[in-house]
Amino acid sequence: MTPSSRPPFTALPWRLSPSILGIACVLAAAAHSAPADAPAERTPIQLFNGKNLDGWYVAIQGKGRVAEQNIFRAADGAIQTYPDAAGGSPQPFAGLITEAEYGDYRLTLEYKWGVRKFAPRAFPDSVRDAGVCYDVHGADVIWPSSLECQIEEGDTGDVWAINTRATSTVHPENLNFVTLADGGVPTTRGFKPKGFQRFLRSYSYETPGWNQVEVTVRGDTATYRINGHVNNRVTGLKTWDAATASWKPLTRGKILLQAEGSEIFYRNVSLVPLEPLPTAPAPLKFQFGAGAPAPGTIAVAPTTLYSKEAGYGFEPAPPQSGPAAAAKPFSFSVAVPEGNYRVTLTLGDPGAETTTTVKAETRRLVLERIHTAAGKFETRTFTVNVRGPKISTGGEVNLDSREMNLATREPISRSWDDKLTLAFSDTHPGLASLEIEKADDAITVFILGDSTVTDQPGGPGNSWGQMAPRWFKPQVAVANHAESGETLKGFLKERRWDKVLDSINPGDYVLIEFGTNDSKNSGPQNIYPNQDFSETYAPADTTYKELLRRFVADAQQKGAVPVIVSPSARRGEVANPSSLGNYAAAAMAVAKELGVASIDLNTMGLEINAALGADAPQQFGDRTHHVTYGSYLQAKCIVEGIKEARLPLAKYIVDDFGNFDPRHPDPLPANFTLPADPGGGGRRRPPEGAPAPPKPANP
């Protein structure tokens, strides 16, 4: 596209009716649809074979599709535009278009500019232009209805919506792309069936010579990466349907390479198919208690147990008293596809005083001790991340014996199943209604680490990763991917990092805490049978640092904000050097070297231990692992660290957090109360006759 003047980029200082049964069954089936033996990576499709233009055709401005042309030529492993045209002459615009249509893929190509020789772009001060269009549909005109990733000299990555509609998040002043987390304003363009609408990129990232463009299309969303850096993203892609006179989702189409009056070379044009995104369900609404349910709402009886057929219900047992509240803790599950979900609860009981604490999935604290008087109700909203082990490019995470029954291959951890589970507890929990809605606009905070960070399946052990959701507003979902026994090397080997990278959207955050197990150079790794810690040992000053650099670079290439966290201090440690002090120092050194945010949790933990004195052991269940009280304080350290790092994420910290000083920890043990969990903890009951998984012996 011909560029218009652009404001300079300024970097910011940092979402049941009678048919509900069928809906629930579809959701449950969608979450179980992946074969266990899926390939590790889907086979790339070479759109350009390096020899000829088989599989492509050409459309020329004013002529449409043509049988013969001299605008595109394949030679020496690349596609050249205008190979025989005389210098100084004007050249017609044209498109090289795939015969086939595609949807849900990662498209990669390389380009470089040729000689500046065609009018009117032969002059030194002119800007050469080209682009790659996707979701191409309709007539073979120049330019057809589609979305474009603009390739422009020194300015690659703008989005053009051509006779289409799209939404992005833009800087409120200069209108460049910026993520929602960094202050971007959701903006929709394209309200007429015909026309061109532009979304400006963040940075260009173009370099001299060959450059790589990656366009990831999943459903009605597209993300651009230029030389590995995210610089634009659009969602809600739509096309005009003349038959119904309405806009409809645009999820597939042909691919087009532009010739726009400049010599350009394209090569290595390939496409990797991706697993389609699950269809977002309609909001699910449930009513607990007497009275007729509102339209579109399911009335849930106290005796409704979870079943795959219904797709919702209490588990492992229903509440023991009235329909809106219970004297004992209880859990309620709903089958949903993978994603982030905004949950709205109405808490209370018409006839009794209630106090309710809510945990999601594997004991993630989301609401703490909400009190209501008899006949009074409180509404609270939070966001929950639900995930499965599948990876969109093929294969899945190699789950361990704590997460999956190794005999049946069924998940036993609520962190990896196909349900959203909420656990209600406290002195008298009361639940009147529940609404679950897909929240594709949520910022996801991914957490990586070991047993000091993981969602521990049963008490009294606990981690700061489980307590972190308590401190964020509904705009944020916490996805805790940490697991017991883990190391930086193990996270790569077991494809846990692949899963996180597959799930990241631009503007998300990645908190990285390792060291506890990376420091071990021998001993059995009982979480994964027949493995030894000698395989995953990473010396602090060499391999550990190198791996941290890789994780940071990978996260940044996906458009996420990495945050390095030093490993937790242990029981009895009050000053440096601590047992993990060399790993803590290495983590902070890498963060400083790379200029990324960091949280020195090790030092904060030492300060808490020193401040609590004789009460300090009450934080721990053993030398290394925290119990509920300790993990509560650790999570407050993390949140305070986010504030001190001045990350934009800090604006989504809940209002009642205040401030936290590890030298004066609050609350003290005598003032801390958090109720026990409902029966079942964070694991599913194994099927009848299945062997019990081995008990983990490693942190």
C-alpha positions as CSV (number, residue, x, y, z in Angstrom):
1,M,0.0,0.0,0.0
2,T,1.1,3.5,-0.6
3,P,2.0,5.0,2.8
4,S,0.6,8.1,4.4
5,S,2.5,10.2,6.9
6,R,3.0,8.3,10.2
7,P,3.3,9.8,13.7
8,P,6.5,8.7,15.4
9,F,6.3,5.6,17.6
10,T,6.5,6.4,21.3
11,A,7.2,3.5,23.7
12,L,5.0,3.5,26.8
13,P,6.9,3.5,30.2
14,W,5.2,0.2,30.6
15,R,-14.4,-11.4,28.4
16,L,-28.8,-22.2,30.0
17,S,-31.4,-22.6,28.1
18,P,-32.9,-26.1,27.4
19,S,-30.0,-26.6,24.9
20,I,-27.4,-26.3,27.6
21,L,-27.0,-30.1,27.8
22,G,-25.9,-30.2,24.2
23,I,-23.6,-27.2,24.6
24,A,-21.9,-28.8,27.6
25,C,-21.4,-32.1,25.7
26,V,-19.8,-30.3,22.8
27,L,-17.4,-28.4,25.1
28,A,-16.4,-31.6,26.8
29,A,-15.8,-33.3,23.5
30,A,-13.7,-30.4,22.2
31,A,-11.4,-30.6,25.2
32,H,-10.8,-34.4,24.6
33,S,-10.3,-34.3,20.9
34,A,-6.5,-34.6,20.6
35,P,-5.0,-38.0,19.9
36,A,-2.4,-39.0,22.4
37,D,0.0,-40.0,19.6
38,A,-0.2,-36.7,17.8
39,P,3.1,-35.8,16.0
40,A,5.6,-33.6,17.8
41,E,5.3,-31.0,15.1
42,R,3.0,-30.6,12.2
43,T,4.7,-30.9,8.8
44,P,5.3,-27.5,7.1
45,I,3.8,-26.9,3.7
46,Q,6.2,-25.4,1.3
47,L,4.1,-22.9,-0.6
48,F,7.0,-22.1,-2.9
49,N,9.1,-25.1,-4.0
50,G,12.1,-22.9,-4.9
51,K,12.0,-24.0,-8.6
52,N,8.7,-22.8,-10.2
53,L,5.4,-21.2,-9.4
54,D,3.3,-24.4,-9.2
55,G,0.3,-23.9,-6.9
56,W,0.2,-20.2,-7.6
57,Y,-1.5,-18.0,-10.2
58,V,-1.2,-14.3,-11.1
59,A,-3.7,-11.5,-11.2
60,I,-2.7,-8.1,-12.7
61,Q,-4.3,-4.7,-12.1
62,G,-7.0,-4.0,-14.6
63,K,-6.8,-7.6,-16.1
64,G,-7.6,-10.0,-13.3
65,R,-6.4,-13.5,-13.5
66,V,-4.0,-14.1,-16.4
67,A,-2.7,-17.2,-18.1
68,E,0.6,-15.7,-19.1
69,Q,2.7,-13.1,-17.3
70,N,6.2,-11.8,-16.8
71,I,5.8,-10.1,-13.5
72,F,6.9,-13.0,-11.2
73,R,9.7,-15.4,-11.9
74,A,11.2,-18.3,-9.9
75,A,15.0,-18.5,-10.1
76,D,17.8,-19.4,-7.8
77,G,15.5,-20.4,-5.0
78,A,13.6,-17.1,-4.9
79,I,10.7,-15.3,-6.5
80,Q,11.7,-12.1,-8.3
81,T,9.3,-9.3,-9.4
82,Y,9.5,-7.6,-12.8
83,P,12.6,-9.6,-13.9
84,D,12.7,-8.4,-17.5
85,A,11.3,-4.8,-17.1
86,A,13.4,-1.9,-18.2
87,G,14.7,0.6,-15.6
88,G,12.8,3.8,-15.3
89,S,9.6,2.4,-16.6
90,P,6.4,2.2,-14.5
91,Q,5.2,-1.3,-13.7
92,P,1.7,-2.6,-13.1
93,F,0.7,-3.8,-9.7
94,A,0.0,-7.6,-9.5
95,G,-0.5,-10.4,-7.0
96,L,0.9,-13.9,-6.9
97,I,-1.9,-15.9,-5.4
98,T,-2.2,-19.5,-4.0
99,E,-4.6,-21.8,-5.7
100,A,-5.6,-23.2,-2.3
101,E,-7.2,-21.6,0.7
102,Y,-5.8,-21.9,4.3
103,G,-6.9,-21.3,7.8
104,D,-5.2,-21.6,11.2
105,Y,-1.5,-21.5,10.3
106,R,1.8,-19.9,10.8
107,L,3.1,-18.4,7.5
108,T,6.8,-17.6,7.2
109,L,8.6,-16.0,4.3
110,E,11.8,-14.0,3.7
111,Y,12.1,-10.9,1.5
112,K,14.8,-8.4,0.4
113,W,14.7,-5.4,-1.8
114,G,16.2,-5.4,-5.3
115,V,17.5,-2.6,-7.3
116,R,15.7,0.8,-7.1
117,K,14.9,1.2,-10.8
118,F,11.2,1.5,-11.6
119,A,9.1,4.7,-11.7
120,P,7.9,6.4,-9.6
121,R,9.9,4.7,-6.9
122,A,13.4,4.9,-8.4
123,F,14.2,8.2,-6.7
124,P,16.3,8.0,-3.6
125,D,13.7,9.7,-1.4
126,S,10.9,7.4,-2.5
127,V,9.7,4.4,-0.5
128,R,9.5,1.0,-2.0
129,D,6.4,-1.0,-1.2
130,A,5.0,-4.6,-1.3
131,G,3.2,-6.9,1.1
132,V,1.7,-10.3,1.8
133,C,-2.1,-10.6,2.0
134,Y,-4.0,-13.4,3.7
135,D,-7.6,-14.5,4.1
136,V,-7.8,-13.5,0.4
137,H,-11.3,-14.1,-1.0
138,G,-13.7,-12.8,-3.7
139,A,-12.8,-11.5,-7.1
140,D,-9.2,-11.6,-8.5
141,V,-8.8,-7.8,-8.5
142,I,-5.9,-5.7,-7.3
143,W,-6.3,-5.6,-4.4
144,P,-8.8,-8.3,-3.4
145,S,-10.7,-8.5,-0.2
146,S,-8.2,-9.6,2.5
147,L,-5.9,-8.5,5.3
148,E,-2.4,-7.4,4.5
149,C,0.9,-7.4,6.3
150,Q,2.6,-4.4,4.6
151,I,6.2,-4.8,3.5
152,E,7.5,-1.3,3.1
153,E,11.0,-0.1,3.0
154,G,12.0,0.7,6.6
155,D,8.5,0.4,7.7
156,T,7.2,-3.3,7.7
157,G,4.3,-4.5,9.7
158,D,1.3,-2.2,9.2
159,V,-2.1,-4.0,8.8
160,W,-4.3,-3.0,5.9
161,A,-7.9,-4.2,6.1
162,I,-9.0,-4.4,2.5
163,N,-12.8,-4.4,2.2
164,T,-12.7,-6.1,5.6
165,R,-13.1,-5.2,9.3
166,A,-10.6,-5.7,12.1
167,T,-9.9,-4.6,15.7
168,S,-6.5,-3.8,17.3
169,T,-5.2,-2.0,20.3
170,V,-3.5,1.3,19.6
171,H,-1.6,4.0,21.4
172,P,-4.1,6.8,22.3
173,E,-1.8,9.5,21.0
174,N,0.4,8.3,18.1
175,L,-2.0,5.4,17.1
176,N,0.8,2.8,16.8
177,F,0.1,-0.7,17.9
178,V,0.6,-1.3,21.6
179,T,-0.8,-4.1,23.7
180,L,-3.8,-3.7,26.0
181,A,-1.5,-4.3,29.0
182,D,0.7,-1.4,27.9
183,G,-2.2,1.0,27.6
184,G,-3.5,0.2,24.1
185,V,-7.1,1.3,23.3
186,P,-9.3,-1.2,21.5
187,T,-10.1,0.2,18.1
188,T,-12.2,-1.2,15.3
189,R,-11.9,-0.1,11.7
190,G,-13.8,-1.0,8.5
191,F,-17.5,-0.1,8.8
192,K,-18.2,-0.1,5.0
193,P,-18.2,-3.1,2.7
194,K,-15.6,-1.4,0.5
195,G,-12.5,0.5,1.5
196,F,-9.0,0.4,3.0
197,Q,-8.3,0.7,6.7
198,R,-4.8,0.9,8.3
199,F,-3.4,-0.1,11.7
200,L,0.1,1.2,12.3
201,R,2.8,-1.2,13.6
202,S,4.9,-0.6,16.7
203,Y,8.5,-0.8,15.4
204,S,9.6,-1.9,12.0
205,Y,12.6,-4.2,12.8
206,E,13.6,-4.3,9.2
207,T,17.3,-4.7,8.5
208,P,19.4,-4.5,5.3
209,G,19.3,-7.7,3.2
210,W,17.0,-10.6,3.9
211,N,14.2,-10.1,6.4
212,Q,11.8,-12.6,7.9
213,V,8.0,-12.0,8.1
214,E,5.8,-14.4,10.2
215,V,2.1,-14.1,10.1
216,T,0.2,-16.3,12.5
217,V,-3.5,-16.7,11.7
218,R,-5.7,-18.5,14.3
219,G,-9.4,-18.2,13.7
220,D,-10.2,-14.5,13.3
221,T,-7.0,-13.3,14.8
222,A,-3.6,-12.5,13.2
223,T,-0.2,-11.7,14.8
224,Y,2.8,-10.2,12.9
225,R,6.4,-10.9,13.7
226,I,9.2,-9.1,11.9
227,N,12.6,-10.8,12.3
228,G,11.3,-12.5,15.4
229,H,9.7,-9.5,17.0
230,V,5.9,-9.0,17.4
231,N,4.9,-5.6,16.0
232,N,1.2,-5.9,15.2
233,R,-1.9,-7.9,16.0
234,V,-5.5,-7.7,14.9
235,T,-8.6,-9.6,16.1
236,G,-12.2,-9.9,15.2
237,L,-11.5,-10.2,11.4
238,K,-14.7,-9.9,9.4
239,T,-15.9,-9.8,5.8
240,W,-19.1,-8.3,4.4
241,D,-21.7,-10.9,3.5
242,A,-23.9,-9.2,0.8
243,A,-26.5,-12.0,1.0
244,T,-27.3,-11.2,4.6
245,A,-26.1,-7.6,4.5
246,S,-24.0,-8.2,7.6
247,W,-20.4,-8.8,8.7
248,K,-19.3,-12.4,9.3
249,P,-16.1,-13.8,10.8
250,L,-13.2,-14.2,8.4
251,T,-11.1,-17.2,9.3
252,R,-9.6,-18.6,6.0
253,G,-8.7,-17.6,2.4
254,K,-5.9,-17.6,-0.1
255,I,-2.4,-16.0,0.3
256,L,-1.1,-13.3,-2.0
257,L,2.4,-11.9,-2.5
258,Q,2.4,-8.3,-3.8
259,A,4.3,-6.8,-6.7
260,E,3.7,-3.1,-6.2
261,G,6.0,-1.3,-8.7
262,S,9.3,-2.3,-7.0
263,E,11.8,-5.1,-7.4
264,I,11.6,-7.4,-4.5
265,F,12.6,-11.0,-3.9
266,Y,10.7,-13.6,-1.8
267,R,12.0,-16.9,-0.6
268,N,11.4,-19.7,1.9
269,V,7.6,-19.2,1.7
270,S,6.2,-21.9,4.0
271,L,3.2,-22.6,6.2
272,V,2.8,-24.7,9.4
273,P,-0.8,-25.8,10.0
274,L,-2.0,-25.0,13.6
275,E,-4.7,-26.6,15.7
276,P,-7.9,-24.6,15.3
277,L,-8.9,-22.5,18.3
278,P,-11.8,-23.9,20.2
279,T,-15.1,-22.2,19.5
280,A,-16.0,-19.8,22.3
281,P,-19.0,-21.0,24.1
282,A,-21.9,-18.7,24.9
283,P,-21.9,-17.4,28.5
284,L,-22.9,-20.2,30.9
285,K,-25.2,-19.2,33.8
286,F,-26.1,-21.3,36.8
287,Q,-28.5,-20.6,39.7
288,F,-28.2,-22.3,43.1
289,G,-31.2,-22.0,45.3
290,A,-35.0,-21.8,45.3
291,G,-37.1,-20.1,42.8
292,A,-37.5,-20.3,39.0
293,P,-34.3,-19.6,37.1
294,A,-34.0,-16.6,34.8
295,P,-34.2,-17.2,31.0
296,G,-30.9,-18.9,29.8
297,T,-30.0,-19.9,33.3
298,I,-29.6,-23.5,34.6
299,A,-31.1,-24.3,38.0
300,V,-28.7,-26.6,39.9
301,A,-30.1,-28.9,42.6
302,P,-27.9,-29.7,45.6
303,T,-27.8,-33.4,44.4
304,T,-26.4,-32.6,40.9
305,L,-23.2,-34.5,40.6
306,Y,-20.7,-33.8,37.7
307,S,-21.0,-36.0,34.7
308,K,-19.5,-35.8,31.2
309,E,-23.0,-36.0,29.7
310,A,-24.2,-32.9,31.5
311,G,-20.9,-31.1,31.5
312,Y,-21.4,-29.5,34.9
313,G,-22.1,-30.4,38.5
314,F,-20.7,-30.8,42.1
315,E,-17.7,-32.9,42.8
316,P,-16.6,-35.1,44.4
317,A,-19.8,-34.7,46.5
318,P,-22.6,-32.1,46.6
319,P,-23.2,-29.7,49.4
320,Q,-24.8,-31.2,52.5
321,S,-27.4,-28.6,53.3
322,G,-29.5,-25.8,51.6
323,P,-29.4,-25.2,47.9
324,A,-27.6,-21.8,48.1
325,A,-25.1,-22.5,50.8
326,A,-23.5,-25.3,52.7
327,A,-22.0,-25.9,56.1
328,K,-19.2,-27.9,54.5
329,P,-16.8,-27.1,51.7
330,F,-17.8,-28.1,48.1
331,S,-16.6,-28.0,44.6
332,F,-18.4,-27.2,41.3
333,S,-17.1,-28.0,37.8
334,V,-18.1,-26.9,34.3
335,A,-16.6,-28.4,31.1
336,V,-15.0,-25.7,28.9
337,P,-12.4,-25.6,26.2
338,E,-8.9,-24.3,26.9
339,G,-8.7,-20.5,27.4
340,N,-9.2,-17.7,29.9
341,Y,-12.7,-17.4,31.5
342,R,-14.2,-14.5,33.4
343,V,-16.2,-15.9,36.4
344,T,-18.8,-13.9,38.2
345,L,-20.2,-15.2,41.5
346,T,-23.1,-14.0,43.6
347,L,-22.3,-15.0,47.2
348,G,-24.7,-15.2,50.1
349,D,-27.7,-17.0,51.6
350,P,-31.3,-15.8,52.1
351,G,-31.5,-17.2,55.6
352,A,-27.9,-17.3,57.0
353,E,-24.7,-15.4,57.5
354,T,-22.0,-16.6,55.1
355,T,-18.2,-16.4,54.8
356,T,-16.8,-17.8,51.6
357,T,-13.3,-18.4,50.3
358,V,-13.0,-19.5,46.7
359,K,-10.2,-21.4,44.9
360,A,-10.0,-22.3,41.3
361,E,-8.5,-25.4,39.5
362,T,-5.7,-26.7,41.7
363,R,-6.2,-24.7,44.8
364,R,-5.5,-21.2,43.3
365,L,-6.8,-18.6,45.7
366,V,-9.1,-16.2,43.9
367,L,-11.4,-14.8,46.6
368,E,-10.5,-14.6,50.3
369,R,-13.1,-14.7,53.1
370,I,-16.0,-12.8,51.5
371,H,-18.6,-12.1,54.3
372,T,-22.3,-11.5,53.8
373,A,-25.1,-11.0,56.4
374,A,-28.2,-13.2,56.3
375,G,-30.3,-12.2,53.3
376,K,-27.5,-10.1,51.8
377,F,-25.5,-10.9,48.7
378,E,-22.1,-9.8,47.2
379,T,-21.0,-10.1,43.6
380,R,-17.4,-10.8,42.7
381,T,-15.6,-11.3,39.4
382,F,-12.2,-12.9,38.6
383,T,-10.6,-14.6,35.7
384,V,-9.4,-18.3,35.5
385,N,-7.0,-19.9,33.1
386,V,-8.0,-23.4,31.8
387,R,-5.5,-25.4,29.8
388,G,-4.8,-28.9,28.4
389,P,-1.6,-30.5,27.3
390,K,-2.1,-30.2,23.6
391,I,0.2,-27.9,21.5
392,S,-1.3,-26.3,18.4
393,T,1.6,-27.3,16.1
394,G,1.3,-31.0,17.2
395,G,2.1,-33.1,20.1
396,E,1.6,-32.3,23.8
397,V,3.3,-31.7,27.1
398,N,5.0,-34.7,28.7
399,L,3.0,-34.7,31.9
400,D,4.4,-36.4,35.0
401,S,3.0,-38.8,37.5
402,R,1.5,-36.1,39.6
403,E,-0.4,-34.7,36.7
404,M,-1.5,-37.8,34.7
405,N,-2.3,-41.4,35.5
406,L,0.6,-43.1,33.7
407,A,-1.5,-46.3,33.1
408,T,-4.6,-44.7,31.7
409,R,-3.1,-41.5,30.3
410,E,-5.9,-39.5,31.8
411,P,-5.1,-36.2,33.6
412,I,-5.4,-36.4,37.4
413,S,-4.5,-32.8,38.0
414,R,-7.2,-30.1,37.7
415,S,-4.5,-27.9,36.2
416,W,-4.6,-30.0,33.0
417,D,-8.1,-31.3,32.6
418,D,-11.1,-30.1,30.5
419,K,-13.0,-28.4,33.3
420,L,-13.1,-25.2,35.2
421,T,-13.4,-26.2,38.8
422,L,-14.2,-23.9,41.7
423,A,-13.8,-24.9,45.3
424,F,-15.9,-23.1,48.0
425,S,-14.9,-23.2,51.6
426,D,-14.8,-21.3,54.9
427,T,-17.1,-21.2,58.0
428,H,-20.3,-21.2,55.9
429,P,-19.7,-20.8,52.1
430,G,-22.7,-19.5,50.2
431,L,-23.2,-19.6,46.4
432,A,-26.3,-18.1,44.8
433,S,-25.3,-17.9,41.2
434,L,-22.4,-18.4,38.8
435,E,-21.7,-17.0,35.3
436,I,-18.8,-18.1,33.1
437,E,-17.8,-16.2,30.0
438,K,-14.8,-16.5,27.6
439,A,-12.3,-13.8,28.3
440,D,-10.1,-13.5,25.2
441,D,-9.1,-9.9,26.2
442,A,-7.5,-11.0,29.5
443,I,-3.8,-10.5,30.1
444,T,-2.2,-13.8,31.0
445,V,0.6,-14.0,33.6
446,F,2.5,-17.2,32.9
447,I,4.5,-18.7,35.8
448,L,7.4,-21.0,35.3
449,G,9.2,-22.9,38.1
450,D,9.5,-25.9,40.4
451,S,7.7,-27.2,43.5
452,T,8.3,-23.9,45.3
453,V,6.0,-22.3,42.7
454,T,3.7,-25.0,41.4
455,D,0.0,-25.6,42.1
456,Q,0.5,-28.1,45.0
457,P,-2.4,-30.6,44.8
458,G,-3.0,-31.0,48.5
459,G,-2.4,-29.3,51.8
460,P,-0.7,-28.2,53.9
461,G,1.9,-27.6,51.1
462,N,1.3,-24.5,49.0
463,S,3.2,-22.1,46.8
464,W,3.2,-18.4,45.8
465,G,1.9,-19.4,42.3
466,Q,-1.3,-20.6,43.9
467,M,-1.7,-17.5,45.9
468,A,-0.9,-15.0,43.1
469,P,-4.4,-14.9,41.5
470,R,-5.8,-13.4,44.8
471,W,-4.0,-10.2,44.1
472,F,-5.1,-9.4,40.5
473,K,-8.2,-7.7,39.1
474,P,-10.5,-9.5,36.6
475,Q,-8.5,-8.2,33.6
476,V,-5.7,-10.7,34.5
477,A,-5.5,-14.5,34.4
478,V,-2.7,-16.5,36.1
479,A,-1.5,-19.6,34.3
480,N,0.8,-21.4,36.6
481,H,2.9,-23.9,34.5
482,A,5.4,-24.6,37.3
483,E,5.8,-28.3,38.3
484,S,7.5,-30.2,41.1
485,G,11.0,-31.4,40.2
486,E,11.4,-29.0,37.3
487,T,14.5,-27.3,36.0
488,L,15.2,-25.0,33.0
489,K,16.4,-28.0,31.0
490,G,13.5,-30.2,32.0
491,F,11.0,-27.4,31.0
492,L,12.5,-27.6,27.5
493,K,12.7,-31.4,27.3
494,E,9.1,-32.0,28.5
495,R,7.8,-29.4,26.1
496,R,6.3,-27.3,28.9
497,W,8.0,-24.2,27.4
498,D,6.6,-25.1,24.0
499,K,3.2,-25.1,25.5
500,V,3.7,-21.7,27.1
501,L,5.1,-20.2,23.9
502,D,2.1,-21.7,22.0
503,S,-0.3,-19.9,24.4
504,I,1.3,-16.5,24.7
505,N,-0.3,-13.4,23.2
506,P,1.5,-10.1,22.8
507,G,1.3,-8.1,26.1
508,D,1.3,-11.2,28.3
509,Y,3.8,-11.7,31.1
510,V,6.2,-14.6,31.9
511,L,7.5,-14.9,35.5
512,I,10.6,-17.3,35.6
513,E,11.8,-18.8,38.8
514,F,14.3,-21.7,38.7
515,G,17.3,-22.8,40.7
516,T,16.2,-25.1,43.4
517,N,16.5,-28.2,41.3
518,D,18.9,-26.8,38.7
519,S,21.5,-26.8,41.5
520,K,21.3,-30.6,41.9
521,N,24.0,-32.6,40.1
522,S,23.0,-36.1,41.2
523,G,20.1,-38.1,42.6
524,P,16.9,-39.7,41.2
525,Q,14.3,-37.5,39.6
526,N,11.3,-39.5,40.9
527,I,8.7,-37.3,39.2
528,Y,9.9,-38.8,35.9
529,P,10.9,-42.5,36.5
530,N,14.4,-43.5,35.4
531,Q,15.7,-39.9,35.2
532,D,18.5,-38.4,37.3
533,F,19.2,-34.8,38.2
534,S,22.6,-35.1,36.7
535,E,20.8,-34.8,33.3
536,T,19.3,-31.4,34.2
537,Y,22.1,-29.9,36.4
538,A,22.9,-26.3,35.3
539,P,25.9,-24.5,37.0
540,A,24.8,-21.1,38.2
541,D,27.4,-19.0,36.3
542,T,27.3,-20.8,33.0
543,T,24.5,-23.0,31.8
544,Y,21.9,-21.6,34.2
545,K,22.5,-18.1,32.8
546,E,22.6,-19.3,29.2
547,L,19.2,-20.9,29.6
548,L,17.7,-17.9,31.3
549,R,18.8,-15.8,28.4
550,R,17.1,-18.2,26.0
551,F,13.8,-18.1,27.9
552,V,13.9,-14.3,28.0
553,A,14.6,-14.1,24.3
554,D,11.9,-16.6,23.4
555,A,9.3,-14.7,25.5
556,Q,10.2,-11.4,24.0
557,Q,9.9,-12.7,20.5
558,K,6.4,-13.7,21.3
559,G,5.6,-10.2,22.5
560,A,5.5,-11.1,26.2
561,V,7.2,-9.3,29.1
562,P,9.7,-11.6,30.9
563,V,10.3,-11.1,34.6
564,I,13.2,-13.1,36.2
565,V,12.5,-14.2,39.8
566,S,15.3,-15.4,42.1
567,P,14.7,-18.7,43.8
568,S,12.9,-18.8,47.2
569,A,15.0,-18.7,50.4
570,R,14.8,-21.8,52.6
571,R,13.8,-22.3,56.2
572,G,16.4,-21.0,58.8
573,E,18.1,-18.7,56.3
574,V,18.2,-15.1,57.4
575,A,21.2,-13.6,55.5
576,N,23.4,-14.2,52.4
577,P,25.1,-16.3,51.4
578,S,22.0,-18.5,51.4
579,S,22.0,-22.1,50.1
580,L,20.8,-20.9,46.7
581,G,22.5,-17.5,46.9
582,N,24.7,-18.2,43.8
583,Y,21.6,-19.0,41.7
584,A,19.8,-15.9,43.1
585,A,22.8,-13.7,42.2
586,A,23.0,-15.3,38.7
587,A,19.3,-14.7,38.1
588,M,19.6,-11.0,39.1
589,A,22.7,-10.6,37.0
590,V,21.0,-11.9,33.9
591,A,18.1,-9.6,34.4
592,K,20.4,-6.6,34.7
593,E,22.5,-7.7,31.7
594,L,19.4,-8.0,29.5
595,G,17.6,-5.0,30.9
596,V,14.5,-6.9,31.9
597,A,12.4,-6.7,35.0
598,S,13.4,-8.8,38.1
599,I,12.1,-9.7,41.5
600,D,14.6,-10.7,44.1
601,L,12.4,-13.2,46.0
602,N,15.4,-14.8,47.6
603,T,16.4,-11.6,49.4
604,M,12.8,-10.9,50.3
605,G,12.5,-14.4,51.8
606,L,15.6,-13.9,53.9
607,E,14.2,-10.6,55.2
608,I,10.9,-12.3,56.1
609,N,12.7,-15.1,58.0
610,A,14.7,-12.6,59.9
611,A,11.7,-10.4,60.8
612,L,9.6,-13.3,62.0
613,G,12.3,-14.7,64.2
614,A,11.0,-17.7,66.2
615,D,7.8,-17.7,64.1
616,A,9.6,-18.0,60.8
617,P,9.4,-21.9,60.7
618,Q,5.6,-21.5,60.6
619,Q,6.0,-20.6,56.9
620,F,7.4,-24.0,56.0
621,G,6.4,-27.6,55.8
622,D,10.0,-28.7,55.4
623,R,13.3,-27.0,54.7
624,T,12.3,-25.9,51.2
625,H,8.5,-25.8,50.8
626,H,6.0,-23.4,52.1
627,V,2.7,-24.0,53.7
628,T,-0.3,-21.8,53.2
629,Y,0.9,-19.0,55.4
630,G,4.4,-18.9,53.9
631,S,3.1,-18.9,50.3
632,Y,0.7,-16.1,51.1
633,L,3.7,-13.9,52.2
634,Q,5.7,-15.1,49.1
635,A,2.9,-14.1,46.8
636,K,2.8,-10.7,48.4
637,C,6.5,-10.4,47.7
638,I,5.9,-11.1,44.1
639,V,3.2,-8.5,43.8
640,E,5.3,-5.9,45.6
641,G,8.1,-6.7,43.2
642,I,5.8,-6.1,40.3
643,K,5.0,-2.7,41.7
644,E,8.7,-1.9,42.4
645,A,9.6,-2.8,38.8
646,R,7.0,-0.4,37.6
647,L,5.5,-2.9,35.2
648,P,2.2,-1.9,33.6
649,L,0.8,-5.0,35.2
650,A,0.8,-3.2,38.5
651,K,-2.4,-1.2,37.5
652,Y,-4.3,-4.5,37.7
653,I,-3.4,-5.2,41.3
654,V,-6.4,-5.3,43.5
655,D,-7.2,-2.3,45.6
656,D,-6.9,-4.0,49.0
657,F,-3.3,-5.1,48.4
658,G,-1.8,-1.8,49.7
659,N,1.9,-2.2,50.3
660,F,4.1,-5.1,51.5
661,D,7.4,-4.7,53.3
662,P,9.2,-8.1,53.9
663,R,11.1,-6.6,56.8
664,H,7.7,-6.1,58.5
665,P,5.6,-8.9,57.1
666,D,1.8,-8.7,57.4
667,P,-0.1,-10.6,58.4
668,L,1.7,-12.3,61.3
669,P,1.1,-16.0,61.9
670,A,-1.3,-15.3,64.8
671,N,-3.5,-13.1,62.5
672,F,-3.6,-15.4,59.5
673,T,-6.6,-17.7,58.7
674,L,-7.4,-19.5,55.5
675,P,-9.8,-22.4,55.5
676,A,-9.0,-26.0,54.5
677,D,-9.9,-27.1,50.9
678,P,-12.9,-29.3,50.0
679,G,-12.1,-33.0,49.8
680,G,-10.2,-34.1,46.7
681,G,-7.6,-31.3,46.7
682,G,-6.3,-30.5,43.3
683,R,-6.4,-34.1,41.9
684,R,-9.0,-36.2,40.3
685,R,-9.8,-39.6,41.6
686,P,-8.1,-42.3,39.5
687,P,-10.3,-44.7,37.6
688,E,-11.3,-48.0,39.3
689,G,-8.4,-50.5,39.2
690,A,-5.8,-48.0,38.0
691,P,-2.5,-48.2,39.8
692,A,-1.8,-45.3,42.2
693,P,0.8,-42.9,41.0
694,P,4.1,-42.9,42.9
695,K,4.5,-40.3,45.6
696,P,6.8,-37.5,44.5
697,A,10.0,-37.3,46.5
698,N,11.6,-34.2,44.9
699,P,11.0,-30.5,45.2
